[in-house]
Amino acid sequence: MIRVVLPAHLKTLAGVSGEVQLDVVGPVTQRAVIDAIECAYPVLGGTIRDRVTMERRKFVRFFVCGEDWSHEPADTPLPDAVVLGNEPFVVIGAMAGG
């Protein structure tokens, strides 16, 4: 069971509170986790990654074990701490401005 922390606006859109727990089939990668999120919560399709290119949206970041994994290849296996449910996969909506 993979633990996922979503930003407040995506939790509201999906109608959930707190962490989301998902089953991921096969190797646990960023792509597999996002696939599982979009499968469980279809309303989130296109909010985390572009529907056509499947690329991460520019103002969305992924954190794993306290490190920014936003620029890691989507098929890189996630650390065992995430796979075992000890650490969450964190999706953050980045802020911009000045």
C-alpha positions, 0 to 999 in steps of 0.5 A: 500500500502506497501512501500519497499526500496530495495538496489541499486543492487536489484533496478537495477536488477528489473529495478526500481528506488526509493521506490517500492509500493506493495499491500499485501494480508492478514496479513502484515508480512515479508513473505507476503512482500517478497512474494509480491516483488517476485510476482511483480518482479520475477527476484528478486526470490532467491535474498532476500531469498533462493528459497528452504528453503525460509530463508532470505539470510545471507547478507540481512537484514530487517529494520522496523521503524528503527529497525533490524527485520532480526531475527524476525519470518517471520510471525510476523505482521509488525507494523501499521506504515508499514501497513499504509504506513507511514514507509517503509520496508527496505531491506539492503544488508549487507557488510562483510569483514575486 
